[in-house]
Amino acid sequence: MGVRLASLTEYSQSTVLHIQGRNVTVRDLVAMVRNKLGGGHYDPVERKKWQKDLLRISDALFIAHQKALNHVMKQILTGILEALDGKIGV
């Protein structure tokens, strides 16, 4: 079984979490962190239901001894940095 590299578009559309019946994609999660949690600016209002659900349960949901939201964001960033390293030697 080999490794298949996905395009950035394909990767951004992949599911990383499933919250209250909704698939959350890489793009969804990155946009939420950037637009709602202070990555670009902090916006405590106008959150979608899945965003409210994720934040509500994130303190109790752990993956590999890390809060789920932190773990998934770390995995996304690690994957992107590894892809860049393989392509341009960063």
DSSP file (Angstrom, degrees, kcal/mol; ACC not computed):
  #  RESIDUE AA STRUCTURE BP1 BP2  ACC     N-H-->O    O-->H-N    N-H-->O    O-->H-N    TCO  KAPPA ALPHA  PHI   PSI    X-CA   Y-CA   Z-CA
    1    1 A M              0   0    0      0, 0.0     2,-0.1     0, 0.0     0, 0.0   0.000 360.0 360.0 360.0 123.9    0.0    0.0    0.0
    2    2 A G        -     0   0    0      1,-0.0     2,-0.4     0, 0.0     0, 0.0  -0.328 360.0-100.3 -98.4 179.8    1.5    3.3   -1.1
    3    3 A V        -     0   0    0     -2,-0.1     2,-0.5     2,-0.0    -1,-0.0  -0.857  29.0-159.4-101.8 134.5    1.1    6.9   -0.2
    4    4 A R        -     0   0    0     -2,-0.4     2,-0.4     0, 0.0     0, 0.0  -0.968  11.5-140.0-116.1 125.2   -1.0    9.1   -2.3
    5    5 A L        -     0   0    0     -2,-0.5     2,-0.3    78,-0.0    -2,-0.0  -0.670  16.7-146.8 -82.7 134.7   -0.6   12.9   -2.1
    6    6 A A        -     0   0    0     -2,-0.4     2,-0.0     1,-0.1    -1,-0.0  -0.716  19.9-108.7 -97.5 150.6   -3.7   14.9   -2.3
    7    7 A S     >  -     0   0    0     -2,-0.3     4,-2.9     1,-0.1     5,-0.2  -0.344  33.7-109.4 -67.9 161.0   -4.0   18.3   -3.8
    8    8 A L  H  > S+     0   0    0      1,-0.2     4,-2.6     2,-0.2     5,-0.1   0.886 121.2  52.4 -60.7 -38.3   -4.5   21.2   -1.4
    9    9 A T  H  > S+     0   0    0      2,-0.2     4,-1.0     1,-0.2    -1,-0.2   0.939 111.3  45.5 -62.4 -47.4   -8.1   21.6   -2.6
   10   10 A E  H >4 S+     0   0    0      1,-0.2     3,-0.6     2,-0.2     4,-0.3   0.919 114.2  49.1 -62.5 -44.1   -8.8   17.9   -2.0
   11   11 A Y  H >< S+     0   0    0     -4,-2.9     3,-1.7     1,-0.2    15,-0.4   0.910 106.8  55.3 -61.7 -42.8   -7.1   18.0    1.4
   12   12 A S  H 3< S+     0   0    0     -4,-2.6    15,-2.7     1,-0.3    16,-0.3   0.738 107.7  50.8 -65.1 -21.0   -9.0   21.1    2.4
   13   13 A Q  T << S+     0   0    0     -4,-1.0    -1,-0.3    -3,-0.6    -2,-0.2   0.420  86.9 110.7 -95.0   0.0  -12.3   19.3    1.7
   14   14 A S  S <  S-     0   0    0     -3,-1.7    12,-1.8    -4,-0.3     2,-0.3  -0.492  74.4-111.3 -78.9 147.3  -11.4   16.2    3.8
   15   15 A T  E     +A   25   0A   0     10,-0.2    10,-0.3    -2,-0.2     3,-0.1  -0.600  37.9 167.9 -79.7 130.9  -13.3   15.5    7.0
   16   16 A V  E     +     0   0A   0      8,-3.1     2,-0.3     1,-0.3     9,-0.2   0.617  67.3  16.7-114.3 -23.1  -11.3   15.9   10.2
   17   17 A L  E     -A   24   0A   0      7,-1.6     7,-3.3     2,-0.0     2,-0.5  -0.974  57.8-146.3-144.9 157.7  -14.1   15.9   12.8
   18   18 A H  E     -A   23   0A   0     -2,-0.3     2,-0.5     5,-0.2     5,-0.2  -0.958  24.7-177.0-127.2 111.5  -17.7   14.8   13.0
   19   19 A I  E >   -A   22   0A   0      3,-2.6     3,-1.7    -2,-0.5    35,-0.1  -0.942  62.9 -28.2-119.1 119.5  -19.7   17.1   15.4
   20   20 A Q  T 3  S-     0   0    0     -2,-0.5    -1,-0.2     1,-0.3     3,-0.1   0.859 128.6 -41.2  47.0  47.2  -23.3   16.5   16.2
   21   21 A G  T 3  S+     0   0    0      1,-0.2     2,-0.4    -3,-0.1    -1,-0.3   0.527 117.9 107.0  84.6   6.5  -24.1   14.9   12.9
   22   22 A R  E <   -A   19   0A   0     -3,-1.7    -3,-2.6    28,-0.1     2,-0.4  -0.964  65.8-130.6-122.7 134.1  -22.0   17.2   10.7
   23   23 A N  E     -A   18   0A   0     -2,-0.4     2,-0.5    -5,-0.2    -5,-0.2  -0.668  20.7-153.0 -76.6 131.8  -18.8   16.5    9.0
   24   24 A V  E     -A   17   0A   0     -7,-3.3    -8,-3.1    -2,-0.4    -7,-1.6  -0.943  12.8-153.7-109.1 121.9  -16.2   19.3    9.7
   25   25 A T  E  >  -A   15   0A   0     -2,-0.5     4,-2.5   -10,-0.3   -10,-0.2  -0.392  29.9-106.2 -90.8 168.6  -13.6   19.7    6.9
   26   26 A V  H  > S+     0   0    0    -12,-1.8     4,-2.7   -15,-0.4     5,-0.3   0.934 123.8  50.6 -54.9 -47.7  -10.1   21.1    7.1
   27   27 A R  H  > S+     0   0    0    -15,-2.7     4,-2.6     1,-0.2     5,-0.2   0.914 109.2  50.5 -59.8 -45.1  -11.3   24.2    5.4
   28   28 A D  H  > S+     0   0    0    -16,-0.3     4,-2.3     1,-0.2    -1,-0.2   0.939 113.7  44.7 -56.8 -48.6  -14.2   24.6    7.9
   29   29 A L  H  X S+     0   0    0     -4,-2.5     4,-2.5     2,-0.2     5,-0.2   0.914 113.9  47.5 -67.8 -44.4  -11.9   24.2   10.9
   30   30 A V  H  X S+     0   0    0     -4,-2.7     4,-2.6     1,-0.2    -1,-0.2   0.917 113.4  49.4 -63.0 -42.7   -9.2   26.6    9.6
   31   31 A A  H  X S+     0   0    0     -4,-2.6     4,-3.1    -5,-0.3     5,-0.3   0.895 110.8  50.4 -63.9 -39.4  -11.8   29.2    8.7
   32   32 A M  H  X>S+     0   0    0     -4,-2.3     4,-2.5    -5,-0.2     5,-1.1   0.939 112.5  45.5 -64.5 -46.2  -13.3   28.9   12.1
   33   33 A V  H  X5S+     0   0    0     -4,-2.5     6,-2.1     3,-0.2     4,-0.7   0.918 119.1  42.9 -62.9 -42.5  -10.0   29.3   13.9
   34   34 A R  H  <5S+     0   0    0     -4,-2.6     6,-3.0     5,-0.2     7,-1.5   0.924 125.4  30.9 -69.3 -44.8   -9.0   32.2   11.7
   35   35 A N  H  <5S+     0   0    0     -4,-3.1    -3,-0.2    -5,-0.2    -2,-0.2   0.671 132.8  23.4 -93.6 -18.6  -12.4   34.1   11.6
   36   36 A K  H  <5S+     0   0    0     -4,-2.5     7,-1.3    -5,-0.3    -3,-0.2   0.692 119.5  46.3-119.9 -26.7  -13.9   33.3   15.0
   37   37 A L  B  <<S-B   42   0B   0     -5,-1.1     5,-0.2    -4,-0.7    -3,-0.1   0.333 115.9 -86.8-109.7   7.9  -11.1   32.4   17.5
   38   38 A G  S    S+     0   0    0      3,-1.6     4,-0.2    -4,-0.3    -4,-0.2   0.463  90.7 118.1 108.7   0.4   -8.5   35.0   17.0
   39   39 A G  S    S-     0   0    0     -6,-2.1    -5,-0.2     2,-0.3    -4,-0.2   0.923 108.1  -0.6 -63.4 -42.9   -6.3   33.8   14.1
   40   40 A G  S    S-     0   0    0     -6,-3.0     2,-0.3     1,-0.6    -5,-0.2   0.701 144.3 -27.2-109.5 -43.0   -7.4   36.8   12.0
   41   41 A H        -     0   0    0     -7,-1.5    -3,-1.6     2,-0.0    -1,-0.6  -0.951  66.2-103.3-162.8 166.1   -9.7   38.4   14.4
   42   42 A Y  B     +B   37   0B   0     -2,-0.3    -5,-0.2    -4,-0.2    -6,-0.2  -0.874  35.3 173.0-103.1 127.9  -11.9   37.4   17.3
   43   43 A D        +     0   0    0     -7,-1.3    -2,-0.0    -2,-0.5    -5,-0.0  -0.856  10.1 178.0-136.3  98.0  -15.7   37.2   16.7
   44   44 A P        +     0   0    0      0, 0.0     3,-0.3     0, 0.0     2,-0.2   0.580  63.4  67.3 -79.0  -8.0  -17.8   35.7   19.5
   45   45 A V  S    S+     0   0    0      1,-0.2    -2,-0.0    -9,-0.0     0, 0.0  -0.598  84.0  34.0-110.1 170.7  -21.1   36.2   17.7
   46   46 A E  S    S+     0   0    0     -2,-0.2     2,-0.3     1,-0.2    -1,-0.2   0.820  73.2 162.8  57.9  36.9  -22.8   34.8   14.6
   47   47 A R        -     0   0    0     -3,-0.3    -1,-0.2     1,-0.1     2,-0.1  -0.624  38.6-117.3 -83.3 145.8  -21.3   31.3   15.1
   48   48 A K     >  -     0   0    0     -2,-0.3     4,-2.3     1,-0.1     3,-0.3  -0.369  29.9-104.4 -75.5 161.4  -22.9   28.4   13.3
   49   49 A K  H  > S+     0   0    0      1,-0.2     4,-2.8     2,-0.2     5,-0.2   0.904 121.1  50.9 -55.6 -45.9  -24.4   25.6   15.2
   50   50 A W  H  > S+     0   0    0      1,-0.2     4,-2.6     2,-0.2    -1,-0.2   0.853 109.7  51.5 -64.2 -32.4  -21.5   23.2   14.6
   51   51 A Q  H  > S+     0   0    0     -3,-0.3     4,-2.3     2,-0.2    -1,-0.2   0.919 111.5  46.1 -68.8 -42.7  -19.1   25.8   15.7
   52   52 A K  H  X S+     0   0    0     -4,-2.3     4,-2.3     2,-0.2    -2,-0.2   0.916 113.7  49.9 -63.0 -43.0  -21.0   26.4   18.9
   53   53 A D  H  X S+     0   0    0     -4,-2.8     4,-2.1    -5,-0.2    -2,-0.2   0.920 110.7  49.6 -61.9 -44.7  -21.2   22.6   19.4
   54   54 A L  H  X S+     0   0    0     -4,-2.6     4,-1.6     1,-0.2    -2,-0.2   0.932 113.5  44.8 -61.4 -46.9  -17.5   22.1   18.8
   55   55 A L  H  X S+     0   0    0     -4,-2.3     4,-0.5     1,-0.2    -1,-0.2   0.874 111.4  54.5 -65.9 -36.1  -16.5   24.8   21.3
   56   56 A R  H  < S+     0   0    0     -4,-2.3     3,-0.2     1,-0.2    -1,-0.2   0.890 120.2  30.1 -64.9 -40.1  -19.0   23.5   23.9
   57   57 A I  H >X S+     0   0    0     -4,-2.1     4,-1.4     1,-0.2     3,-1.4   0.568  95.6  90.7 -97.0  -8.2  -17.6   20.0   23.8
   58   58 A S  H 3< S+     0   0    0     -4,-1.6    10,-0.5     1,-0.3    11,-0.2   0.808  82.1  57.2 -63.0 -30.2  -14.0   20.8   23.0
   59   59 A D  T 3< S+     0   0    0     -4,-0.5    -1,-0.3    -3,-0.2    -2,-0.1   0.764 115.6  37.1 -70.1 -22.6  -12.9   21.1   26.6
   60   60 A A  T <4 S+     0   0    0     -3,-1.4     2,-0.6    -4,-0.1    -2,-0.2   0.585 100.2  84.1-103.8 -12.7  -14.2   17.5   27.3
   61   61 A L     <  -     0   0    0     -4,-1.4     7,-3.1     2,-0.0     2,-0.4  -0.832  59.0-178.6 -99.6 117.6  -13.2   15.8   24.0
   62   62 A F  E     -C   67   0C   0     -2,-0.6     2,-0.4     5,-0.3     5,-0.2  -0.903  17.1-171.7-120.0 144.0   -9.6   14.6   23.9
   63   63 A I  E >  S-C   66   0C   0      3,-2.8     3,-1.4    -2,-0.4     8,-0.1  -0.996  82.1 -11.9-129.4 124.9   -7.5   12.9   21.2
   64   64 A A  T 3  S-     0   0    0     -2,-0.4    -1,-0.1     1,-0.3     3,-0.1   0.890 129.6 -54.7  51.1  45.2   -4.0   11.7   22.2
   65   65 A H  T 3  S+     0   0    0      1,-0.2     2,-0.3    -3,-0.0    -1,-0.3   0.673 120.1 102.9  65.3  20.6   -4.1   13.5   25.5
   66   66 A Q  E <  S-C   63   0C   0     -3,-1.4    -3,-2.8     2,-0.0    -1,-0.2  -0.950  86.3 -91.4-127.5 151.1   -4.8   16.9   23.8
   67   67 A K  E  >  -C   62   0C   0     -2,-0.3     4,-2.9    -5,-0.2    -5,-0.3  -0.374  43.1-119.8 -56.1 139.5   -8.1   18.8   23.4
   68   68 A A  H  > S+     0   0    0     -7,-3.1     4,-2.8   -10,-0.5     5,-0.3   0.879 111.1  50.7 -54.9 -44.9   -9.6   17.6   20.1
   69   69 A L  H  > S+     0   0    0     -8,-0.3     4,-2.2     1,-0.2    -1,-0.2   0.924 113.5  45.3 -61.3 -44.6   -9.6   21.1   18.5
   70   70 A N  H  > S+     0   0    0      2,-0.2     4,-2.4     1,-0.2    -2,-0.2   0.920 113.4  50.4 -64.0 -43.9   -5.9   21.6   19.4
   71   71 A H  H  X S+     0   0    0     -4,-2.9     4,-2.3     2,-0.2    -2,-0.2   0.933 111.8  46.3 -61.0 -47.9   -5.0   18.1   18.2
   72   72 A V  H  X S+     0   0    0     -4,-2.8     4,-2.4    -5,-0.2    -1,-0.2   0.911 112.6  49.5 -65.3 -41.9   -6.7   18.4   14.9
   73   73 A M  H  X S+     0   0    0     -4,-2.2     4,-2.5    -5,-0.3    -1,-0.2   0.901 110.8  50.8 -63.4 -39.0   -5.2   21.9   14.2
   74   74 A K  H  X S+     0   0    0     -4,-2.4     4,-2.6     1,-0.2    -2,-0.2   0.910 110.4  49.4 -63.0 -41.8   -1.8   20.6   15.0
   75   75 A Q  H  X S+     0   0    0     -4,-2.3     4,-2.5     2,-0.2    -2,-0.2   0.897 110.6  50.3 -64.6 -40.6   -2.3   17.6   12.6
   76   76 A I  H  X S+     0   0    0     -4,-2.4     4,-2.3     2,-0.2    -2,-0.2   0.951 113.7  44.4 -61.4 -49.7   -3.4   20.0    9.9
   77   77 A L  H  X S+     0   0    0     -4,-2.5     4,-2.6     1,-0.2     5,-0.2   0.892 112.8  51.4 -64.2 -40.0   -0.4   22.2   10.3
   78   78 A T  H  X S+     0   0    0     -4,-2.6     4,-2.6     2,-0.2    -1,-0.2   0.929 110.5  49.2 -62.1 -45.3    2.0   19.3   10.6
   79   79 A G  H  X S+     0   0    0     -4,-2.5     4,-2.1     1,-0.2    -2,-0.2   0.903 112.4  47.0 -61.5 -42.4    0.7   17.8    7.3
   80   80 A I  H  X S+     0   0    0     -4,-2.3     4,-2.5     2,-0.2    -1,-0.2   0.921 113.1  48.4 -66.9 -43.6    1.0   21.1    5.5
   81   81 A L  H  X S+     0   0    0     -4,-2.6     4,-2.6     1,-0.2    -2,-0.2   0.894 111.4  50.4 -64.3 -39.2    4.5   21.7    6.7
   82   82 A E  H  X S+     0   0    0     -4,-2.6     4,-2.0     2,-0.2    -1,-0.2   0.897 110.7  49.8 -65.0 -39.3    5.6   18.2    5.8
   83   83 A A  H  X S+     0   0    0     -4,-2.1     4,-1.4     2,-0.2    -2,-0.2   0.920 112.3  47.2 -64.7 -43.1    4.1   18.7    2.3
   84   84 A L  H  X>S+     0   0    0     -4,-2.5     4,-3.4     1,-0.2     5,-0.6   0.912 109.7  53.8 -63.1 -41.9    5.9   21.9    1.9
   85   85 A D  H  X5S+     0   0    0     -4,-2.6     4,-1.2     1,-0.2    -1,-0.2   0.894 109.2  48.5 -60.4 -40.6    9.1   20.4    3.1
   86   86 A G  H  <5S+     0   0    0     -4,-2.0    -1,-0.2     2,-0.2    -2,-0.2   0.775 119.8  38.0 -70.3 -26.9    8.9   17.6    0.5
   87   87 A K  H  <5S+     0   0    0     -4,-1.4    -2,-0.2    -3,-0.3    -3,-0.2   0.879 135.0  11.1 -92.7 -44.2    8.2   20.1   -2.3
   88   88 A I  H  <5S-     0   0    0     -4,-3.4    -3,-0.2    -5,-0.2    -2,-0.2   0.365  94.9-114.0-124.3   6.0   10.4   23.1   -1.6
   89   89 A G     <<       0   0    0     -4,-1.2    -4,-0.2    -5,-0.6    -3,-0.1   0.832 360.0 360.0  69.6  33.9   12.8   22.0    1.2
   90   90 A V              0   0    0     -6,-0.5    -5,-0.2    -9,-0.2    -1,-0.1   0.490 360.0 360.0 -67.8 360.0   11.5   24.4    3.9
